[in-house]
Amino acid sequence: MNEYKAQDALVLFSGGQDSTTCLYWAKQQFRRTHALCFSYGQRHSQEVDNARRLAAMADVPFRVLDTTIISQLAPNSLTDRSMQMDKEKPDGSYPNTFVPGRNLLFLTFAATLAHAQDIRHLVTGVSEADYSGYPDCRDTFIHSANATLNLAMDRHFVIHTPLMWRNKKQVWQLADELGVFDIVRNETLTCYNGIPADGCGECPACLLRRKGLEEYLTERTGLPHS
């Protein structure tokens, strides 16, 4: 028997490809799954609305936390519409879609809410295998944050990162294995410009998503995907 089947989990949930895959992964692993969405001044409000809708589809409790203070802390193109978004990763750095402190703050807020609800398990969709160089998506950061939260709150939290070593093709594969490929493909919102499903096709998130999808469909069918 899965050791977690008698325990609850809190999923950091945006309604995108990665967090939706993680939500359904958690539903298979834990007794009850809760979804926590953050409103942090991102470029489009559709993200929160779509996350709420997807949580209802998955039949999980949903909560939105106002964290708009994040948009006031450091310049980045996800919270500042006047900033031109980097389409490629700059040499020796990360793109300006990086929101400094975001994942650390998200995990802190999530752990605080989990503490109040006596939940030990946090699930987040960060990945080191297929990302833009963001330092707060690295496995070393997650382990450090986990240790810090445990010390700060005197609790034994466990941060789960089911996508950490999966590239986007493998994330599509996991969604398929979980039986939610169509939901992830047609209902999620990954696009930085707020367009659901296949998105705008031009922003970094859409390009990465499409590349992984084409690679997975080619592997699954044995035929090039058009």
N, C-alpha and C positions, 0 to 999 in steps of 0.2 A: 504494500500500500504506500502511496505517495506520502511522505512524512509531513507535507504541508496541507493535506486535505482537511485537517481539523483547524486550520488557521486562516485568517483573512489577509488580504493584501490591498495596498493602495497603489494605484497606477497613476503615474504622472502622464496626463492624457491631453493631447492637442487635437486629436481627430485626424492626424496625418497617417501616412502609410506605416511608419515605424511604431507609433504609439498604439495604433489600432491593432496591429499584429501582436504587440505586447499585451494588450487588453485581453484578446482571445487566448493567448498563451496562458495568462494568469487565471482565466476562468477554468482552464483545464487543470491547473496546478493547485489551486487554493479553494477553501470552502466557500468563501464569498469574496468578490472583487469589488473594489470601490474606485471610481474615477475622479481624479482631481485635475481641473483645468485652470490655467493661469491667464488672466487678462493683464498683460504687461505693457500695453501701448503698442502692440504689433501693428503692422501696416494695414491689416484688414480685420474687421470684427467678425467676418464670416467664419473664421477659425473657431471661435468660441461657440457660435450657433451650430456649426457642423459637429463639433465635439459633443454638444448636448444631444443632438439628434442621434448620433452614433451610439452614445451611451444608452439611450432609450432602446435602440434596436438590440443592443446586447443585454438589455435588462439588468443594468448595474446602477447602483446609486451614483449620482453625479453632483459635483460641487464646483463652482467657479470661485476662485480667489482673486481679489483685486490686488494686483502687484504692479500698478502703473508707476510706482516710484522707480522701477527699473529703467523706464524710458527717460528718466531725468538724470541718470548717473553718468553715462558715457555715450559719446556719439557712435551710432551704428546705423546701417541702412535699413534694418528691420523695424526700427522705431522712429526714424527720421525720414519722412517722405521727401525732403529736399535733397537728400544725399543720393547720388547715383550709385546703384547697386553693382558691386563687382560681379562680373560674369565668370571670371576665372580666378583661381588662387594666385595671388601675387608671389613672386619668388621670395623665399625666405620668410614668409609671413602667412597670415590667414586672411581670408576675404573680409570686407567690412560688414558682412552679414553676421559676423561674430558679435554677440551681445555679452560684453564682459560681466562676469559674475552671475549670469543668468542661471546656469545649472546648479551652482553652489547655493544660491538663494532659493531656487525651486526645491531642492532637496531639504534645505533647512525648514522651509515652510511646510513641506509634506511631512517631515518627521515630527514637527510640532503638532500637526493635526493628528497624525498617527498615534502619537503619545497620548493625546486626549481620548482617543478611541480604543486604546490598548491594542493597536495593530503594530506588529513587528516588521512586516515585510513591505518594502517599497520596490516598485518596478519602474524602470525607466528605459527608454528606447535608444540610449546613446550607443554609438558604434565607433570603434577605432579602425575597423577594417575598410570602411568606405565612407570617408567623411572629408571635410574641407580643412583639416588641420586644427580644428578647435581644441584648445588645451583641456576644456572641461568635458570632452567626450572620451578622454583617455582612461584606460583601465586603472592606471596609477592614481589618477584623480579620484575615481570612484572609491577605491580602497581607502584612500586618505580621508575622503569625506565621510565614509562609513565609520571609520575609527573615531573621527572627531565628533560626529553626532552621538555615537555611543557614550563617549566621555562627557559630552555636554549635557546629556539628558539622563545619564545613568540607566540606559536601556540597551538591550542587545538587538539593535536593528540589523536587518539583512537587506542590503540593496542588491536587487537582481537586475542583471543586464543581459537578457536573452539574445540580444542582437550584437553584442560587443565584438565578436569575431566573425560576423556575417557581413558579406558585401551585399549590395542591393539585389543582385540576382538571388542570393541565398535567403534574403528577407522575403522575396516573392515566393520562393520555394516553401518557406516555413508557413506563410499564409495559406498556401495551397494544402499543405499537410494538415493544417488546423481546420480546413474546410471553409475558409472565409476568403478565398482568392477573389471571388466576384465582388464581395463587399469592399475589400481593400482596393480593388481596381476601380470600382465605379462610384463609391460613396465617400472615399476619404479626400481630404484637402491637404496637399503637400505644397502646392504652388505658393511662392512668396508674393504673388500678385493676387491671391485670393480666388483663383479659379479652380473648382473641384475636379476630381477624376484626373484626366490627362493634363489638366492645367494649361498654362500659357505656352508651354513647350519651349520657352526661351530662358527662363530664370535658372540659376544653378540647381535648385531643388528639382525642377521639372526635368532637366537634362539628365541628372543622376538617376532619377526614378525611371525615366524612359529607357535609358541604357540598360539598367538592370532588368527591366521587364522584357526587352527584346532578347537579351541574353538568356533569360529563363525560358521564354517561349520557344526559342530556337533549340535549347537543350531538351525541352519536354517533347517537342514535336519532331525534332530531327530535321526541321526545315527552316530556312531563313525566314524571319518574321518581317512582313512588309508594313 
